[in-house]
Amino acid sequence: MSYIPYGRQDIDDVDVQSVVDVLRSDWLTQGPAVPRFEQALADRCGARHGVAVCNATAALHLACRALSLGPGGRLWTSPNTFVASANCARYCGADVDFVDIDPRTLNMSVDALTEKLARAEVEGKLPDIVVPVHFAGLPCKMDRIAELAERYGFAVVEDASHAVGASYQMVPTGACRYSDITVFSFHPVKILTTGEGGMLLTNRDDLAEQLRLLRSHGITRQPEQMMGASHGDWYYEQLDLGYNFRMTDMQAALGYSQLQRLDDFLARRCWLAARYGELLAQLPVGTQVQHSDAQSAWHLFPVRVAASSRRAVFDHMRREGIGVNVHYIPVHLQPYYRELGFGPGDFPEAERYYAEAISLPLFPSFTKDQQVWVVGALRRILGQ
Ligand SMILES: *Cc1c(COP(=O)(O)O)cnc(C)c1O
């Protein structure tokens, strides 16, 4: 069997044609494909505004800027995530701290968050922003996080890079029912792809306006936003220090086309995940515990094996041509974050999970036969 990656994009002829059409059109960037994709994804998720950007890392950075995070500010996130969920605060000169995970759901523990907030209130060090990460596509317990946000006055940015198509209490992730902003990633291993790309969804008009401004240099061409009188039709004003974080029209056209296939992707991922559950039932591996009010988008299929055998299992699977991976090295253990004072033992559940973690392949074109092969390889190395 040829090499099986842990995740990969699924591009069909319609996707290809939609990009080609843009290449032959008048607009490669700043054209109509971007607002069309923004509107379609916002509609699908039930949010008022969508703001497309060049990747989710930029989206998280813009979210922090739009929420006025700056030096002296604080952002808390999960240690079981990609570094970008934390780095966004550092770009703004703010401090980062982490909240340990629930060992069953592998998401930020709401109990740990509750305790940490109580301590932080006493110390006068409450966070300005909390970034829950919907790990592997499973939504965090957002209603409880929103209650805490109300009580302690912090903003909530959902890092839903894994979770486009997920839902919580029957409401799509991205509706921002319990958050200020939701961020999606369209990197090729994620659920939908635009090559590189990301989107911010929000229901707040003020945030959407800030996000659009900051995405494009902090420049406006709208007279009602300007400080002074227009000099003529060429006139624009830079109101803030923004960036060029724009998505191209080729990317947006691909995203729009991929979005038409989202339900198919989700059905396939969900089916494969359920089947993994059955195939793995007799093996000594742990799986992410789902909760009844959430429907995962199944970006990843993480399993836990004994820490003493994780390295051997990983190496064996890779030798068999199976592109397993590990999600995630706890962010606080990265040298950059150790330099800021974090270290081993700070978030023990995330560290224990990391020592046992392996992500098995999961993507729409992953076949039944490939899945049987993957589980067989795992069974052999585990000596079952
Ligand atoms: C992929 C990912 C990001 C970053 O996304 P990019 O689009 O690659 O910048 C951020 N957070 C999480 C949890 C991710 O998985």
The ligand as a MOL file (V3000), in Angstrom:
LIG
                    3D

  0  0  0     0  0            999 V3000
M  V30 BEGIN CTAB
M  V30 COUNTS 15 15 0 0 0
M  V30 BEGIN ATOM
M  V30 1 C -3.6070 25.0360 11.7580 0
M  V30 2 C -3.8490 25.7390 13.0520 0
M  V30 3 C -3.6040 27.1010 13.2420 0
M  V30 4 C -2.9250 27.9480 12.2190 0
M  V30 5 O -3.5280 27.8970 10.9960 0
M  V30 6 P -2.7840 28.4800 9.6910 0
M  V30 7 O -3.9320 28.7000 8.7510 0
M  V30 8 O -1.8460 27.4140 9.2390 0
M  V30 9 O -2.1050 29.7360 10.0560 0
M  V30 10 C -3.9540 27.6780 14.4310 0
M  V30 11 N -4.4860 26.9570 15.4280 0
M  V30 12 C -4.7130 25.6360 15.3080 0
M  V30 13 C -5.3340 24.9060 16.4320 0
M  V30 14 C -4.3800 24.9860 14.1250 0
M  V30 15 O -4.5750 23.6650 14.0120 0
M  V30 END ATOM
M  V30 BEGIN BOND
M  V30 1 1 1 2
M  V30 2 1 2 3
M  V30 3 2 2 14
M  V30 4 1 3 4
M  V30 5 2 3 10
M  V30 6 1 4 5
M  V30 7 1 5 6
M  V30 8 2 6 7
M  V30 9 1 6 8
M  V30 10 1 6 9
M  V30 11 1 10 11
M  V30 12 2 11 12
M  V30 13 1 12 13
M  V30 14 1 12 14
M  V30 15 1 14 15
M  V30 END BOND
M  V30 END CTAB
M  END
